[in-house]
């Protein structure tokens, strides 16, 4: 018989409020440093929940409507103005569609806000911390997320320079396991929810190594836009605990930024670390001091647009154990993991290839550069999807060009957020590495397969843009 006594819920060891700015909350931090003490301690074998604010807590507004009005163009190219509202000027258009100023103005000194650290009793440097991810869900009171394209000068993304990126975003409504967006209509897919960022605390020696090598990279590319890396910065640093002033100052001065992944895990954005995954982390400090954040409802391989997943606030459930001496036993230089047995079933995929030639740019040949190859595969996919996107409002040449760019931005956001798969095909056939990008065709409510007559052009509205209309 079920009773209250024999039905004990798993405890929530860190609680947050997604509607309160992260820098006003306890149990959160946005730097990596060995002197950040554990906020809570658990025992091996405990099942526990951790609440995470996500990357929307301190700047994002759930705003932006889909298209207010359109001119529908038939196959003959004639305008059919019927059940539509015409917009007369770009000023009116930009003011109505404005919604991405929050993305434009984001303060990157404050990302990411991690819940933790959580110490595990008995963990010592050299051990392996085993972390089972049992569940990842959004807050019931916040069933939505967003995908953003950041500004070239403030965050960037994979195509920041190629697209001269300006802030755009898509808001996604979460209905159970599915996501859909008013800003990218005609698409619906099952999410693979996961933590974009999870890792153990670095030792003092490892932190010094990070700062030295990344500092040298920054110095060698001092004028890069966007920056090649982010140095320690006291501005925006937050540790939601009571600390002596000198310790807090040291963390702000030395603490590593949370933006890249490193030897301890960190911001690796691996979409397959979803519920049912098991992770093996190297331990560098007593207790391991596990931290987690940047929860994603869904993401494509690569997270192209920098804030390219469906970012959400939510709750993650863990169970941990320890393998003594695991770093030596398994030659752990970085984490290893077993992917989740749960994956959306999309049997048919349209696969795009890319090679180490910048044929979307200056045509330069690179030698076995897989990043260049990946970018070409993604650009091939974006160009293909744009063939099916007819932008609707045609008042002048300038406006048409702007709306062509919006179609590109929608495709960019979609590839970032949807369960897109990327694989390295070959890295031995000089001079070209080959990388593929696969789009599941089942996420669309229309046919996107190649046909003799070409792709059917449909009106997909637009994503949310800046209040000044700049694209």
N, C-alpha and C positions, 0 to 999 in steps of 0.2 A: 504493500500500500504506500502510495506517495504521501510523504509528510514533509512539513517544513524542515524538520530536523534532518531528514536524509536527502534533502534537495538543496545543497549549498551552492550558490552561484560562484563562478570564478571571480575573484576580486579584481577591481580596477585599481591599479597601483598608482597611476598618474591620471588625474582628471583635468581637463581643460575646457574652455568655453570658446567655440569658434567665432563668437560675435564680440569678443573682447580682444583688443590689440595684444599680440603675443608678448611685447615687451612690458606688459603689465601683469603677466601671469607667472606663477611659480611652476617649477618642474620643467621649464623650457630653457634651451640654450642655443646659440647660433654660432658657436666657435668650437673647434676641437682643441682640447688642452688637457694634459694629465692632471692638472690641479683643480679641475672641475670635480667636486666630490659627488659621490652617488646621491641621487635624490631619494632612492628607495633601494632596499635589498631584498632579494628573493632567494629561495633555496632551489637547488637542482631538483627537477621533477615537478615544481610548481607550475600550474597553469594560471596565467594572469593576463589581464587586459591593459592596454595602454591607449589613452586617447591622444590624438594628434590634431593640431590646428590646421595643418595643410598650409599651402602657400597663398591662400586667399585671405587670411585673417587680418593682415595689417594694411592691405591696400585695395583689394578687389571689390567692386560693386557689381551685384547681379543686375545688369542693365542691358539695354540694347534690344531693340525689336527687330524683327525680320523686315522684309520689304514692305513699306507702307503702300506703295502703288507702283504699277508697272505698265509698260506698253508691250503687249504680246505681239510678237512678229510671227506670221505664219510661214510655211515653207517657201512661199513665193516672195517673201521679204516684205509683204505689205503689213502696215501697222493695223492691228485690230484693237481699237480703244473701246472697251466695253465696261466691265465691272472693275475699273481701275481708277486710281486717283493720280492725276498727273501732277508732277512737281515742277514748278516753273523755273527755279534757279538753283544753282549749286549751293548758295548760302542756305536756303531752306533745306535742301537735301542733307547737307552736312550737319545742320543743327538737329534734324530729326533722327538721323542715323547715328549720331555721336554716342559712343559708349566705351571707347578704349583709352580714354585719358588716364585711367588708373594704371593701365599697362605702360603707357608712355612715361608716367611720372614715378614708377616704382623705385624705391630706394634699395638698391642691391646690397648696401652695406648691412642690411638686416636679414638677409636670407642665409641659410634655411633655418626655420625654427624647429628644433628637434625636441622630442620628449625624452627625458632621461637626465643623467645616466641611471641605468638600472644595474646595480651590482649583483653578481651571482656568487653566493657563498662558496668558498673553496677554490675559486678560479685564481690561478697564478700565472705570471708571465711564462710563456712557453707552452701553456696548455692550449687546447682547442675548445672553444665554446660552441656547442651544438645548439642551434636555434631552430625549433620547429615553428613555422608560421601556420597557425591553425585556422585563422580567419582574418579577413580584411573587409570592413564594411563602412559605408558612409554613415554619418550621424542621421538618425531618423528626422531630426529637426532641420537638416540641411541636405536635402536630396538633389543636389546639383553640383556641377563642377565647371571648369572652364579650361580652354586651351588658348594660349596667347602667343603672338608674334611680337617679340621685343624690338625696340628701336636699335638701329645700327650702332648708335653711340651709347646705348644703355642696355647691354645684355647681348644683343645680336642673335645668333642662331646659325644653323648650317649655311643658309643662303643670305646672311646679313649683307655681305658686300655685293653679291650678285643681284639681289633684289633691292638694295639700298633700303633695307627694311624700315617700315614705319608701323606703329602699334596697331594691331588688329586683334580681335578675339572672337571666340565662339563660346557661347554658354550652352552647356549640355544638361538636359533634364534626365535624371536617373530614375528609372522605373524598374525596380527589382534588379534583374541582371542586365537590363538593357539601357542603352543611352541613345538619345536623339537630340538634335539641336535645331532651334529656330533659325540659326545662322548658316547651317549647312543642311537644308531640307533634302528629303529623298534618301536619307541614310539612317540606318538603325543597326546597332550591333551589340553583341554580348560583351561585357567588360571582362578583363582579366585583372582584377584588383590586386595591387601589390604596393609595397613600400618602395618609393624611388630611392630612398636614402636610409641605409641601416649599416651600423658598424660599431666596432669597439673603440675604446679610447687609445690614443697613441701614447707611447712612453715619451719622456723628455728627449731622449736621443732620436727617436723616430720623428718627432715634431721638428727638431732642429734640422734633420735631413730634408724634410719637406720644404721648410722655409728657405733653406740654402739653395736647393736645386730649382725651386720655382722662382726664387728671387733672381737667380742667374738668367732664367728664361725671360723674365720681365725686363731685366736690364738690357738683354740683347734685342728686345723688340719694344723699346720704350714708347714708341709712337704708334703702336698697333691699334687699329680700331676695327672691331671691338678688341679689348685687351686679350693677350694670350693667357693671362692668369691674373689672380687677384691676391695681392699681398696682405699680410695681417694689417688690420685697421681697427683701432679702438672705437672709432665712430660707428655707432649702430650695434656694437657688441652687447649681448645680453646673456646673463646667467641668472635665472629665476630662483636664486637661493640667497640666504644670508651669508655673506662672505666678508672677511676683513678687506679694508680698502686696498691694501697692497696686493692681495691675491687677485682681486677683481681687476686692478690696473695691469697686473702681469698677464692675465688672461687676455685682456683687450689688446695689449701690445704684442704678444707672441702668438695668440691663438690662430690656428690655421682656419682659413675660410672653408665653408662646407660645400662649395660649388663643385669641385672635381671628386671623382673616386680615387682612392689610394690603396695602399697595402692592407689597410684595416677594413676595407669595404667602402663605406661612404656613399657618395652620390653616383652610383653606377647605373641606375635607371634600367634595371633588367626586368623586363615585363614578365618573365616566367617565374619570378620569385613570388608567386601568388599562393593562395591558401593551399596547404598540403605540401609546400616546399620544406626542405631541410637544408640549413646553411651551416657551414663549418668555418668559424672565424678564428684567426690567430689572436691570442691574448697577449697584451703588452703591459698591462698594469694589474695590480691586485683587484680582484672582483670583476675584471674584464670591462665593466662600465659600458654597457650596451646602450646605444641611443638610436632612435628611429624617428622618421618624419617624411614629409614630402609624399604623402599617400596619393596614389593614382587609381582612378577607377578603370582606366584603360590607357594603353600606349602602344604605338607602333615601334618596331625595332629602330633604334637610333634617336628617338625623340627629337625630330629634326629642328623644330622651331624654338629650341632652348627651354621654353615653358610649354613643351609640346604634348605632354600627356593630358588626360582629363584630370586636372588637379582637384583634389577634394580634401575636406576635413573628415576624420572618421576614427574608427576604433580598430586596433589590431590585437589579436590574441596570440600569445606565445606560450611555448613550453621549452625549457632549457635543460641542458645537461653538460657535463664536462668530460673531456678525454684528457687525462693527465699526460703531459709531454707530447701533445698532439702535433705541435709545430715541427718537432724533429721526426716523429713517426710518419707524418704525411708530407714532409718537405713543403710546409705551407709558407709560401711567399705572399699569397693573397688568399681570400676566401675561395672555397669551392662549395658547390651546392647541388642538390638533387631537385630538379624542377617538379612542379605540381603535377599530379596525375589528371588535373581538371583543366581542360582547354576548350574554348568554343569550337564546335565542329563546323568548319567551313571547308567543304571538300574541293571546291573549284577555286582556283586562284589564277589571276592574270599576272604573269611574271615579266618584269622589265630588267634588261641587262644594262650594265655599265662597265666601262673599261677605263684604263688609266690615261685617257685622252680627254682634255677639256674641250670637247666639241660643242658644248653649249656656251663656251667663252671664246678664248683666243686660239683654240685648236692645238695648244701645246701638248707635246708628248711627255708624259711622266714615266718614270721607271718603277713599275710594280707598286704603285701608290693606290692602296685599297680605299683610302678616303676619297680620292678623286673619282675612283670607279663607283663608289657608293653614291656620290653626289650626281654623277651622270645618270645612274639608274633612277634616282629619285626625280631628277629633272625630266627624264623621259616620261615617267609616270605622270608628273604634273602637266606636261605638254599634252599628253593623251587625254587626261581628264578635262582639260580646258576645252577640248574639241566638243565635249558634250555640254558645256556650260554657255548658254546664251545670256549675256547681260541684257537687261530689259530697257533701261531708260536711255533714250538717244536724243538728246537736245542739241548737242554740238560735238565736234571732233574731240575736244578736250575731255568732255564727260565720257565719251565712248572709251577713250584710252584709259581713263581712271577705272571704269567698270571692267575693262579687260583685266586690269591688275587685280581687282577684287576677286575675279574668278580664279586667278592664280593663287591669291592668298587663301581662298577657300580650299583649294586642292592641297596647298601646303599644310594647312591646319588639319585637314582630314588625314593625310599620310602620317602626321605626327600623333594623332589621337587614336586612330582605328587599329585593330589587331593585325597590322601589316608585318610581314616577316621578311627579314633580310638574311642572306647567306653569302659567305665567301665561296665563290665557285672554284677559283684557282689562283694560286700565288706563286706558280713555278714557271709560267710561260712568258718569259721576258719579251717585250717590255710591259705587257699589259696584265695587271691583275684583273680578275673578273668578279663582279659582285652583282647579286640579284636582289630585287625588291618585289615582293609578291602581295598583290591586293586581293583579298577575298571578294569574289563577285557577289556573294550572298548578302553582303551588307547593304547593297543598293536595292531600292524598290523598282528599279528599271534596269534594262539590259545594257551592259557596258562592253559586251564582247564585240570584236571587230566583225564588220559585215561589209558586203559588196557595196551597199549604198552609203556606207559611212556610219557615223554615230548620230543618233537622234538628238537634236539640240533641245534642251529643256531650260526653263528659267529657274535658277536656284537662289534667287534673291541675293543677299550679300551678308558678309560678316559685319561685326560691329567695328566702327572706325573712329578716328579722332574727331573731336568737336570742331577742329579747324578744317576738316575735310582733307588734310594732307595725307597722301598715300605714297 
